[in-house]
Amino acid sequence: MVHRSALRAYQQVQSESIAHGGGGAELVVLLFDGIVDSLSQASICMSEKQWLPSGRHIARAQTIIAGLRETLDFERGRPVSDDLLAFYNAISAQLVQIQIQRDTVGLARVTGHLRELRSAWATLVAGPVAPLPMGARVPVELRP
C-alpha cells in the first residue's frame, strides 16, 4: 500500500515537472523541496504539540523518500545508487524514531542532511561538474 502511494506521489510530481519542462535532476530537486517543506511543517507542528498534523507531514516526507528509493538505477548507477539507498534507508529509520520520540532536535538534524543533498542535486542541475574519481563513494554515514 505504501509503495503504491509513494509511486503515485512520485508520478504526480514527475508529470507536473515534465509538463513544466523539467528533467530528471530538476525533478529530484523538486522532490527534495517537497521533503524539506514537509519536515519544516512537521517541526512547526511538533513545537506546537500538534502531533497528528506533525505525523502527517512526516508521512508525506516518507512517501516522497520511498518514491526516490524506487527510482534508483542499480544497473547503471552503482556505487552512487547503493549510497543513496543507504542514505534513504537511514533517513527513513531516523524519521520513524523522531516521530515516536517527538524529537525536534533530531528532526532539525535530518532536515539539514536532506538540505545538503538537495543542494548537491541543485548544483548538478546548474551545470557540469567534475566527475568523481574512479572508485570514489558518496559518504552516507549519518551521526545522531
Summary of the structure (lengths in Angstrom):
residues: 144
radius of gyration: 15.4
end to end distance: 29.8
largest distance: 48.1
contacts: 389
relative contact order: 0.14
helix: 74%
strand: 0%
